[in-house]
């Protein structure tokens, strides 16, 4: 038992002091006798900076207001160009001629019509071939400014890495690989359509340049059946354009117009395929109006294959999406027609 004499205060701590040795050796007693810590600001010349401190502390409003900052920015960087806010009543551009996607007079596709070899209508590439523009040409000549910018930047980057000749060789190799890939897919689909033994075609060997691509789409081919057309020409007589369809077949039971693509970079999303959905919708619209085909196609499929054999990405286009991209195609077709008309008028004036 010890006797308390008085209470000392250390900060907010009440410390009892007594005759006991235990309390006398309490750590707080040492704090009372410890020296004050040296402040790093003790050596600052307070009188020298007193006027500055008083000016800052006495000012209730900061000297840097939004107006002053904007004036400084305009002086250094130039005036700010503000983007116009889209008005609530902004009109969405629609085609002048909203031509139907489906041919109502044509018979709806039936199971019975799927028997027999796939159709393959060749495009006349001779001297007297038709002047009808292709889907590829129309899309290339109606690219947006943004698309042209990124395309040209990619081209300049590749030329900087490979040189002019190297870039030409690179482009030719890509084109050749694409042709070989399409030929290999067509051979596989035709052999599957004419042969009952599908396992033999799955074990077929391909050229080294396309082996990886074919391995990449193997899981997609397993879901493809009832092939109706391969590498076949379609033409829209009323809208005056044509194209070559890669494949028309059932994918997981749904009749689709299938487009086979190759890519060096992964394209896991439909947005990564750029104008490919528009191309598929244009082909389908032409097929639906072409009298050589006695059925209608409402759905699409874009298959992106990879050379390293990694699983291909299959992007399905529902009938709703096809109608959306069909409207976009009609706009691009109108732009192309306007450009062609303008160029024809200019050349006529020059000849006069």
C-alpha positions in Angstrom: 0.0 0.0 0.0 1.3 3.4 -0.9 0.3 7.0 0.1 -0.7 9.6 -2.5 0.5 13.1 -1.8 -0.6 15.1 -4.9 -1.6 14.7 -8.4 0.6 15.9 -11.2 -0.6 16.6 -14.8 1.4 15.6 -17.8 -0.6 16.7 -20.9 -4.0 15.1 -20.4 -2.7 12.3 -18.2 -3.2 12.5 -14.5 -0.1 11.1 -12.7 -0.3 10.4 -9.0 3.0 11.2 -7.2 3.8 9.3 -4.0 6.7 8.1 -2.0 6.7 4.8 -3.7 9.7 3.9 -5.8 7.3 2.4 -8.3 5.6 5.7 -9.1 8.8 7.6 -9.0 10.2 5.5 -11.8 7.0 5.9 -13.9 7.9 6.7 -17.5 5.9 9.9 -17.5 8.4 11.4 -15.0 11.1 11.1 -17.6 9.0 12.9 -20.2 8.7 15.9 -17.8 12.4 16.3 -17.7 13.1 15.5 -21.4 14.4 18.3 -23.6 12.1 20.0 -26.2 12.4 18.6 -29.8 14.2 21.0 -32.2 11.8 22.4 -34.8 13.2 22.6 -38.4 11.4 26.0 -38.8 13.2 27.6 -35.9 16.0 28.8 -38.2 13.6 30.5 -40.6 14.0 34.3 -40.8 10.5 35.2 -39.6 10.9 38.9 -40.1 12.0 38.5 -43.7 8.9 36.6 -44.7 6.5 38.3 -42.3 5.0 40.5 -45.0 4.4 37.6 -47.3 2.7 35.6 -44.6 0.5 38.6 -43.6 -0.5 39.1 -47.3 -1.5 35.5 -47.7 -3.3 35.1 -44.4 -5.1 38.4 -44.7 -6.5 37.6 -48.2 -9.9 36.0 -47.9 -10.2 35.1 -51.6 -7.5 33.3 -53.6 -5.9 35.3 -56.3 -6.3 32.4 -58.7 -9.9 32.5 -59.7 -11.4 30.4 -62.5 -11.6 33.5 -64.7 -7.9 34.3 -64.2 -6.9 30.7 -64.8 -8.9 30.7 -68.1 -7.3 33.9 -69.2 -3.8 32.5 -68.5 -4.7 29.3 -70.4 -6.0 31.2 -73.4 -2.8 33.4 -73.3 -0.5 30.3 -73.3 -2.5 27.7 -75.3 -4.9 29.9 -77.3 -8.7 30.1 -76.9 -10.6 27.0 -75.8 -12.7 25.4 -78.5 -15.7 24.0 -76.9 -17.5 21.1 -78.5 -21.2 21.7 -79.3 -23.6 19.8 -77.1 -25.8 17.6 -79.1 -29.3 19.0 -79.2 -32.1 16.9 -77.9 -33.9 17.2 -81.2 -30.9 16.1 -83.3 -32.0 14.1 -86.3 -30.6 10.6 -87.0 -29.7 10.2 -90.6 -31.7 7.7 -92.4 -31.4 6.4 -96.0 -33.4 8.3 -98.6 -34.5 5.0 -100.1 -35.1 2.5 -97.3 -35.1 -0.5 -99.6 -36.4 -3.7 -97.9 -33.8 -6.2 -96.7 -36.0 -9.3 -97.4 -37.7 -10.2 -100.7 -41.3 -10.8 -99.6 -42.1 -12.6 -102.9 -39.4 -15.2 -102.3 -40.2 -18.4 -100.5 -39.1 -18.8 -97.0 -36.2 -21.2 -96.5 -37.2 -24.8 -95.9 -35.5 -28.0 -94.7 -36.3 -29.8 -98.0 -34.4 -27.3 -100.1 -31.1 -27.9 -98.3 -30.3 -31.2 -100.0 -27.7 -31.3 -102.8 -24.3 -29.7 -103.4 -23.7 -26.1 -102.3 -24.2 -23.4 -105.0 -21.2 -21.7 -106.4 -21.9 -19.0 -109.0 -18.7 -17.6 -110.4 -18.1 -13.9 -111.0 -17.3 -12.9 -114.5 -13.8 -11.5 -114.4 -13.2 -11.4 -118.1 -12.7 -8.5 -120.5 -16.4 -7.7 -120.8 -17.2 -8.1 -117.1 -20.1 -6.0 -115.6 -19.3 -2.5 -114.4 -21.4 -3.1 -111.3 -19.4 -2.0 -108.2 -18.5 -4.5 -105.5 -19.4 -4.3 -101.9 -15.7 -4.1 -101.0 -15.1 -1.2 -103.4 -18.1 0.8 -102.1 -17.0 0.4 -98.5 -13.4 1.4 -99.3 -14.5 4.5 -101.1 -16.9 5.7 -98.4 -14.6 5.4 -95.3 -15.1 8.1 -92.7 -12.3 10.6 -92.1 -11.5 8.9 -88.8 -11.2 5.5 -90.5 -8.9 6.9 -93.2 -6.8 8.6 -90.5 -6.2 5.4 -88.5 -5.7 3.4 -91.7 -3.0 5.8 -93.0 -1.3 5.9 -89.6 -1.1 2.1 -89.5 0.3 2.1 -93.0 2.9 4.7 -92.2 3.9 2.7 -89.1 4.3 -0.5 -91.0 6.3 1.2 -93.7 8.6 2.7 -91.1 9.2 -0.8 -89.7 9.4 -2.8 -92.9 10.2 -0.3 -95.6 8.2 0.2 -98.9 9.2 -3.1 -100.4 8.8 -5.0 -97.1 5.3 -3.6 -96.7 4.3 -4.6 -100.2 5.6 -8.1 -99.6 3.8 -8.2 -96.2 0.5 -7.1 -97.9 0.9 -9.7 -100.6 1.5 -12.5 -98.1 -1.6 -11.5 -96.2 -3.6 -11.6 -99.4 -2.2 -15.0 -100.4 -2.8 -16.5 -97.0 -6.4 -15.2 -97.1 -7.0 -16.9 -100.4 -5.5 -20.2 -99.3 -7.5 -20.0 -96.1 -10.8 -19.5 -98.0 -9.9 -22.3 -100.4 -9.2 -24.7 -97.5 -12.5 -23.8 -95.8 -14.4 -24.2 -99.0 -12.9 -27.6 -99.7 -13.7 -28.7 -96.1 -17.3 -27.6 -96.4 -17.9 -29.2 -99.8 -16.3 -32.5 -98.6 -18.5 -32.4 -95.5 -21.6 -31.8 -97.7 -20.8 -34.6 -100.1 -19.4 -37.1 -97.7 -21.1 -38.9 -94.8 -17.9 -39.5 -93.0 -17.3 -36.1 -91.3 -14.5 -37.4 -89.1 -12.2 -38.0 -92.2 -12.5 -34.3 -93.1 -11.7 -33.2 -89.6 -8.4 -35.1 -89.7 -7.4 -33.6 -93.1 -4.0 -32.0 -93.4 -3.6 -28.5 -94.8 -0.8 -26.4 -96.1 1.5 -25.0 -93.3 0.3 -21.4 -94.1 -3.3 -22.2 -93.2 -2.9 -25.1 -90.7 -3.2 -22.7 -87.8 -6.2 -20.9 -89.2 -8.0 -24.2 -89.8 -7.2 -25.4 -86.3 -8.5 -22.1 -85.1 -12.0 -22.5 -86.7 -12.3 -26.2 -86.0 -14.8 -25.7 -83.1 -16.9 -23.4 -85.4 -17.0 -25.9 -88.2 -18.3 -28.5 -85.8 -21.5 -26.4 -85.5 -21.9 -25.7 -89.2 -24.3 -27.9 -91.2 -26.5 -27.8 -94.3 -24.2 -25.8 -96.5 -26.1 -24.0 -99.3 -23.5 -21.8 -101.0 -19.7 -21.3 -100.9 -17.7 -18.6 -102.6 -20.8 -17.7 -104.7 -21.6 -14.4 -106.4 -24.7 -12.4 -105.3 -26.0 -9.3 -107.1 -28.7 -6.7 -106.2 -30.1 -5.6 -109.5 -32.2 -2.7 -108.1 -29.5 -1.2 -106.0 -26.7 -2.0 -108.5 -24.0 -3.8 -106.5 -22.5 -7.3 -106.2 -20.3 -9.4 -104.0 -18.9 -12.9 -103.4 -20.4 -14.7 -100.4 -18.0 -16.9 -98.4 -20.7 -19.3 -97.2 -24.4 -19.8 -96.5 -25.1 -22.5 -94.0 -26.7 -23.3 -90.7 -24.8 -22.4 -87.6 -26.2 -24.1 -84.5 -29.4 -24.7 -86.4 -29.8 -21.1 -87.7 -29.4 -20.3 -91.4 -26.6 -17.6 -91.6 -24.5 -15.8 -94.2 -21.0 -16.6 -92.9 -17.9 -14.5 -93.5 -14.5 -16.0 -92.8 -11.8 -13.5 -91.6 -8.2 -13.7 -90.5 -6.5 -11.5 -88.0 -3.1 -11.1 -86.3 -4.7 -9.5 -83.3 -7.6 -10.9 -81.1 -11.0 -9.5 -82.0 -13.2 -10.8 -79.2 -15.9 -8.1 -79.7 -18.1 -7.4 -82.7 -17.0 -3.7 -82.6 -13.4 -5.0 -83.3 -14.5 -6.2 -86.8 -15.0 -2.6 -88.1 -17.1 -2.6 -91.3 -17.4 -6.4 -91.5 -21.0 -6.4 -90.2 -22.0 -3.9 -92.9 -20.4 -6.1 -95.5 -22.3 -9.2 -94.3 -25.6 -7.3 -94.3 -24.9 -6.0 -97.8 -24.2 -9.6 -99.0 -27.3 -10.9 -97.4 -29.5 -8.2 -98.9 -28.1 -8.9 -102.3 -28.7 -12.7 -101.9 -32.3 -12.1 -100.8 -33.0 -10.1 -104.0 -31.0 -12.5 -106.3 -33.2 -14.8 -108.3 -30.5 -17.5 -108.3 -31.2 -18.2 -104.6 -34.6 -19.6 -103.7 -34.4 -18.8 -100.0 -34.0 -15.8 -97.6 -31.2 -15.2 -95.1 -31.9 -13.1 -92.0 -28.9 -13.8 -89.8 -25.2 -13.4 -90.1 -22.0 -14.8 -88.7 -18.4 -13.3 -88.7 -15.7 -15.8 -87.8 -12.2 -14.4 -87.0 -9.5 -17.0 -87.3 -5.9 -16.8 -85.9 -2.7 -18.2 -87.4 -1.4 -19.5 -84.1 -4.4 -21.8 -83.8 -6.0 -20.1 -80.9 -9.8 -20.6 -80.9 -11.5 -18.3 -83.4 -14.1 -15.7 -82.3 -17.5 -16.2 -83.8 -19.7 -13.1 -83.8 -23.4 -13.8 -84.5 -25.6 -11.2 -86.1 -29.3 -11.5 -85.2 -32.0 -10.5 -87.6 -32.4 -7.2 -85.6 -28.7 -6.4 -86.0 -28.7 -7.3 -89.7 -31.5 -4.7 -90.2 -29.5 -2.1 -88.4 -26.4 -2.7 -90.5 -28.5 -2.9 -93.6 -29.6 0.7 -93.0 -26.0 1.7 -92.5 -25.1 0.0 -95.8 -27.8 1.9 -97.6 -26.3 5.1 -96.4 -22.8 4.1 -97.5 -24.3 3.1 -100.9 -26.0 6.5 -101.2 -22.7 8.2 -100.5 -20.9 6.1 -103.1 -23.6 6.9 -105.7 -23.3 10.7 -104.9 -19.6 10.6 -105.3 -19.8 8.7 -108.6 -22.3 11.2 -109.9 -20.2 14.1 -108.9 -17.1 12.7 -110.5 -19.0 11.9 -113.7 -20.3 15.5 -113.8 -16.8 16.9 -113.2 -15.3 14.8 -116.0 -18.1 15.8 -118.4 -17.5 19.5 -117.7 -13.7 19.1 -118.3 -14.3 17.4 -121.6 -16.5 20.2 -122.8 
